[in-house]
Amino acid sequence: MKLQLATQFANDFLQKLMPACIRGEIVGSVKRADKEEVHDIEILLIAKDEKPVPEFGRPQEIYTSKLQKVLADLEYGGYLRQAARKADGDRYKKRAIIGSGELNEFCLDLFIVRPETWGLQNVIRTGPSLFSHAFVTNQNQQIFDRTTGNKYAGLLPNHLEYIRGETVIKNRKTGEVLLLPEEQDAIAVLGHGWIEPAQRRFLVK
């Protein structure tokens, strides 16, 4: 899908999802805007920890969250359907977009995160994938790019450690967890200051 159209779809779905969210942001290739064609829409969100209020006059399904209810409404309204590669977990949900005009299935990917991991997850989910991999890899280690077959040095300073299961960065010496509430806070650990999403791939060398 062309970037301009994908951006319109992304903004529309973000608006539709926000009643079920504390916070939401478009990430991935749409946010980077570094290519004319994109293959999906990715949204990072913090879901409200609330159950939906029953609606009078409608069959009452049992929804565990407001987000589940909003997604069900979007499916009922003909905006979304279950994707071929089904995903409906607590942290990741995938839906196919109806009416995308694409020959192949064009999907909406939702990444549900906690407030305390927002900054890190924002950087990782914005990508691109090679940068995201390098971002959580120490400078004294290497990553392998399957596309080119090349190896690149990681970007994370060696005195820091990314803990994958917890989605946190710790100081190796003190064990202190870095507080990185915003995307700019997470980017700052590299020591480069703010880096625009479209320029991040150039840091991997």
N, C-alpha and C positions, 0 to 999 in steps of 0.2 A: 504494500500500500504506500502511496505517496505520503511523504512526511506531513504536508499541509493537511491532508484529509485525516491522517492518523491523529494529528494534534487536535483536530476538531472532535473526533470520536473520544479521545482521551479526556478532554475537558468536559465533555458532556457526561461521560460515565463518572468522572470524579465528582461532579455536581450531584448526580443521582445517588452516589454512595455516601456523601457527607452526612446525611441525617443519622447514619449508623456509626459515624466515626468521630473521634476526638480530634483527629488530625489526618490529613491525607495529602499526598503529593505524587505527581507523575514522575516516574524515573525511567531508566532504561534509554533506549535509542531515541525515543520522542523527546526526552529531556535534553539529551546530548545534541540533538539536531545536527549531527555530523554526517548524515547520509540522506540521500533523496528518497530511498526506499527503506521502510521498516517492516519487520516481520511479525510484530506483536505490540501490544500496549501493556505496560507494566505500571502498577500503582502501589506505592508504599502507604500503609495506613496503620493507625492505632484505632482499634475498634472499641466502641463503647461497651462496657461490661454491664449491659442491661438487657432485659428481655422485652420484646415488643408488647405494646398494649393491645389487647384483643379488639378487633374492629366489628362493630355491630353489622349484621346482615351478611357476613362472609363466612364461609366454612372455616372453622378454627383448626389450623394446623398447629403442631407443637414446634415452636422455633426456640432454639437455645440462645439466640442472640438477635439483636436488631440487624446485624449484618446479614445473617442467614435469611431474615425476613425480606430485606431489601433485594437480595439476590433472587429470592423466589418470586418477588413481584416483577423483577426485570425479565425473568424467564416467562412468567405468565403474560406479561405485556408484549412479548415477542421481540425483546431486545437481545436476549442471551439464550443459550442452550448449553447443555453439558458438552464438554469438549471430548473429542475422540480419546485423548489421553486424560482420563478423568483424574481430577485432583480436587479434594474438598476437605483438606485438613484444617487444623486450628491455625497453622502458620502460613499455609499456601493454598490458594484456590485458583482454579483455571476454568474459564468459561469461553465458549466460542461465540463470537459476535454475529448476530443475524443481520443480514442486509449490508455486509461489509463490501460487497461487490467483488470480492476476491475469489479466484478459482479454487484456491486451497483454503483450508480452515484458518481464519484469522482470529486470534485469541486475546482475551483480557486476562492478564496474570495479576493476582492480588497477593501481596506479601504483608502479612499481619504481624506487627512487631510490638514490643513493649516500649513505653516512653523512654526508659533508660538506655535502650539500644538504638534509638532513632537515628542518632548522628552516624554511627558506624554502618548501620543497615542502609542508610541513604547513600553513602559513598559506595558501598559494595554493590547495591542494586542499580546505581546509576551507570556503573561500568566505565568503559567497555570491559569485557571479561578479562582480558589480559592485564589491564590496569588493576582490576579488583583482586586478581590473584597476586599480583606484585605487591599490592597495598598491604596484604596480610602476611607477606613473606619477608623475612629479615634480609638485610643488605648482604650478609655473608652467605646467603643461600641463593639458589637459582630456580627459575621456573622454566618450564618447557612449553613452547608455543606449537601446538599440534598443526596449526595452519601452515606455518612456514618452516617448522622443524628447527627453529632457532632457540637458543637458551638466553635468558635475560636475568639480570640480578634483581633481587627483591628490593622493595622501597622502604620497608619498615626499619627504623633504626635498631641496631642490635641490642640495645639495652632494654628494648620493649619486646613484649610477647603477645601475640594474638591467641586468645583462647576460643577455639571454634565453637564448642558446645555452649559456651556462655555468652558468646558475641561480645567480648570485652577485650581491652588491651591493658596489660599489666606491666608494671616496672619489674624487671627480672630480679633486681637487687632487693627492693623493698617489699615486693608483693602487692604494692598499691595499685588499685584499679583506677585508671584514668577516667575522669568524668568528661564525657564527650556528648553532651546533649544535642548539639546541632552539627550539621554537615561540615560547617567551616571549622568546628572544633576538631573533628576527626581528621580533616585534611591537614590541619596545622601540625599534627604529630610528625609529618614528613619533613617539616622545617622549610617548606617552600612558600608559606603563605597561601592565600586563596588561589585555586586553579580552576578555571572555567571547565565545565564538564566536557566540552568538545576538544579541549587541549590536553586532557589527562593522559591520553594514549601516548603522547610524545614523551612522557616522563620515563616510560619503560625502554631501557636501552641495554 
